[in-house]
Amino acid sequence: MEHAAAAATPAWAMLAYLVAGVLFILSLRGLSSPESSQQGNRYGMIGMGIAVGTTLILHQVGLPLIIGAIVIGGGIGYYIAQNIKMTAMPELVAGFHSLVGMAAVLVGCAAYLNPAAFGILDTVTGEIYGVSRVEMGLGVAIGAITFSGSVIAFLKLSGRMGGNPIMLPGRHVINLGLLAAILGLVAYFVADQSPWVFWTITALSFVIGFLLIIPIGGADMPVVISMLNSYSGWAAAAMGFTLGNTAMIITGALVGSSGAILSYIMCKAMNRSFISVIAGGFGDAGGATDKGAAIQKAYKAGSAEDAAFIMKNAESVIIVPGYGMAVSQAQHALREMGDLLKKEGVSVKYAIHPVAGRMPGHMNVLLAEANVPYDEVFELEDINSDFSQADVAFVIGANDVTNPAAKTDKTSPIYGMPVLDVEKAKTVLFIKRSMGGVGYAGVDNEVFYMDNTMMLLADAKKMVETIVKNLGH
């Protein structure tokens, strides 16, 4: 039986929601390329404006409270957008995912407590429609998992919780047991809408969200971000069915499916199993060293003057940015360095690993912010073969994604992950704050100690700015 809310939706509103859905699809298409990303964002904003505006017109009850909530929420969002640092963007995304998950849980709870207001109450039997119970149970379950999982991801990404995985004994058995219990209760909820069933589903879903993300190591966090993005979309879609809101169903399905596809692409890029991502605990620390405990070996140290001289006399330079560049906000200085090298006749390219940084596309966003030409930015599969012909590989704050251990050390937590072959360049210039730390995965990098590597130990931004000064002389 149709929801009363859906059945009562006028034709013009359905058409408006359809237009919003088309704009969301165009938005995703635009966001697939740096050149069209701004237009994609505009489509998304217009589509969301139409969807929200249509919903406000349809539901006049409590309008002042809704508008007040929009003003407060919008003000908080504007403040965050104005003050957030690019280095904090990954944990911000995780935090926003948690809010989407909690919103789904709250909507589900409200619908359960007052089904008549949501148009899902069968007036003949006095019970919630069976199909609505399925939608509600799944929506609350996915939303709760998204919330608690995103909270753990936020804590790990922000440094409030260690990046190393926390391995609980028998975790896979526990997770599978909880998942089976949740699905069983959702099925039972169709026959019995007792409060204990609904609230048990909610509580168990919060618990399994924590348990799924805690065992995942820091090196795998970019995959977790895209995975949680997918979860948040499916939670929104499920609640869209409960509310009878077409725009939420379309938007949630788009976010859920695109997030799932992105997760698959990220897993493929890291040589991870997609199923193991969903199961949790695929980021085993294996033979990782402790954080900050790099192996002490002989290495070759250099200066900004040395780096400027080497690159000025090179024919080709491939720049590899990483999270260290983001931390020091060196992207603008890096673009200036690239411009000066091009004036000297040097070929300059940028190599981006799919999981460089803390979330998908992190480095691409930073380089776009610094107005680096899009045609100079290449993904791993498009540029990896070029390192063997390059005169210089200039690595700035990227550790795990350039670590040869991923190809040779089966005990390494990053083993099997495709990495950028920077060690094949004639000279590797590697900017790192000090030799005392290791990457986010907690493993040392053999590139530091190779004969063709020169370590530039300093803050990334200050080192690049000094190199720029020397190139300008």
Stockholm file with secondary structure:
# STOCKHOLM 1.0

chainA/1-473         MEHAAAAATPAWAMLAYLVAGVLFILSLRGLSSPESSQQGNRYGMIGMGIAVGTTLILHQVGLPLIIGAIVIGGGIGYYIAQNIKMTAMPELVAGFHSLVGMAAVLVGCAAYLNPAAFGILDTVTGEIYGVSRVEMGLGVAIGAITFSGSVIAFLKLSGRMGGNPIMLPGRHVINLGLLAAILGLVAYFVADQSPWVFWTITALSFVIGFLLIIPIGGADMPVVISMLNSYSGWAAAAMGFTLGNTAMIITGALVGSSGAILSYIMCKAMNRSFISVIAGGFGDAGGATDKGAAIQKAYKAGSAEDAAFIMKNAESVIIVPGYGMAVSQAQHALREMGDLLKKEGVSVKYAIHPVAGRMPGHMNVLLAEANVPYDEVFELEDINSDFSQADVAFVIGANDVTNPAAKTDKTSPIYGMPVLDVEKAKTVLFIKRSMGGVGYAGVDNEVFYMDNTMMLLADAKKMVETIVKNLGH
#=GR chainA/1-473 SS CCCHHHHTCCHHHHHHHHHHHHHHHHHHHHHTSGGGHHHHHHHHHHHHHHHHHHHHHHCCTTHHHHHHHHHHHHHHHHHHHHHCCGGGHHHHHHHHHHHHHHHHHHHHHHHHHCGGGGTCEETTTTEECHHHHHHHHHHHHHHHHHHHHHHHHHHHHTTSSCSSCCCCTTHHHHHHHHHHHHHHHHHHHHHCCCHHHHHHHHHHHHHHHHHHHTTCCGGGHHHHHHHHHHHHHHHHHHHHHHHTCHHHHHHHHHHHHHHHHHHHHHHHHTTCCHHHHHHSCCCCCTTCCCTTCCCCCCCCBCCHHHHHHHHHTCSEEEEEECHHHHHHTCHHHHHHHHHHHHHTTCEEEEEECTTCSSSTTHHHHHHHHTTCCGGGEEEHHHHGGGGGGCSEEEEESCCGGGCTHHHHCTTSTTTTCCCCCGGGSSEEEEEESCTTCCCTTSCCCGGGGSTTEEEEESCHHHHHHHHHHHHHC
#=GC SS_cons         CCCHHHHTCCHHHHHHHHHHHHHHHHHHHHHTSGGGHHHHHHHHHHHHHHHHHHHHHHCCTTHHHHHHHHHHHHHHHHHHHHHCCGGGHHHHHHHHHHHHHHHHHHHHHHHHHCGGGGTCEETTTTEECHHHHHHHHHHHHHHHHHHHHHHHHHHHHTTSSCSSCCCCTTHHHHHHHHHHHHHHHHHHHHHCCCHHHHHHHHHHHHHHHHHHHTTCCGGGHHHHHHHHHHHHHHHHHHHHHHHTCHHHHHHHHHHHHHHHHHHHHHHHHTTCCHHHHHHSCCCCCTTCCCTTCCCCCCCCBCCHHHHHHHHHTCSEEEEEECHHHHHHTCHHHHHHHHHHHHHTTCEEEEEECTTCSSSTTHHHHHHHHTTCCGGGEEEHHHHGGGGGGCSEEEEESCCGGGCTHHHHCTTSTTTTCCCCCGGGSSEEEEEESCTTCCCTTSCCCGGGGSTTEEEEESCHHHHHHHHHHHHHC
//
